[in-house]
Each structure stands twice: as C-alpha cells, then as structure tokens.
C-alpha cells in the first residue's frame, strides 16, 4: 500500500497510528515533498469513485488563498487535475492506495470495512 501524507497533519498522524496498530505494511510518501502528478491523480480519481472535489484540501490555506470554492465549479476535470498536480498542499490527505481501492482522508469506520 502507498500512504500519502503530510507529516505535520494531525489526521495523517492518526491514520499512520491506525495502520501501525493494525500491523499493515505500507510505503509512506510526503505529499509536500513529492506531490502526486497528473497521471497518478487521474488514475486514483477513477479508481476511487469519488467526486474530484473530494481530492481538494478545502480547509487548506492554499485552497482558500486561490479562491477555489468559487472557481472549481467553473473548471473542467482536466483543469482541476492539472491544478492539483501543482501543489501537494492542495490535495486532501491522507491518501491510502492499494490495487483495489483509494481512500481519500481518514475515516476510521470506512477504512475498517475493507480487508486491507
């Protein structure tokens, strides 16, 4: 599994602790140092079945400073994916990726349901 996180994010810390307590092995990637690229985001979006807006860190300062709450509805998916690939701080985290699923954000009850 690939665990994409921001080390200073409290939700990411909770998710990491949960994974470790359950004994799962994963590769960790710092989203700020190694932002997901366009192709990764496109693949993960398709695999997740989630609306693309769920991939945006809507509570982040970059999101707010760019005024994306008003701009996103006017943007195509292509434009949104391109934008997400420019700055890891725009991307919702943590993201947990396996061959069969993509989790965006940490909701323990969702993660608990799947046989990781």
BELGIFEN-V446554 format. One record per run of one state. SS is the DSSP state (helix for helix, strand for strand, loop for the rest). FROM is the first residue (numbers start at 1). LEN is the number of residues. If there is no record, write none. Layout:
ss->SS from->FROM len->LEN
ss->SS from->FROM len->LEN
This chain:
ss->loop from->1 len->1
ss->strand from->2 len->4
ss->loop from->6 len->4
ss->helix from->10 len->13
ss->loop from->23 len->4
ss->strand from->27 len->4
ss->loop from->31 len->7
ss->helix from->38 len->11
ss->loop from->49 len->3
ss->helix from->52 len->4
ss->strand from->56 len->1
ss->loop from->57 len->4
ss->helix from->61 len->5
ss->loop from->66 len->2
ss->helix from->68 len->7
ss->loop from->75 len->2
ss->helix from->77 len->8
ss->loop from->85 len->3
ss->helix from->88 len->3
ss->strand from->91 len->1
ss->loop from->92 len->3
ss->strand from->95 len->3
ss->loop from->98 len->4
ss->strand from->102 len->3
ss->loop from->105 len->3
ss->helix from->108 len->6
ss->loop from->114 len->3
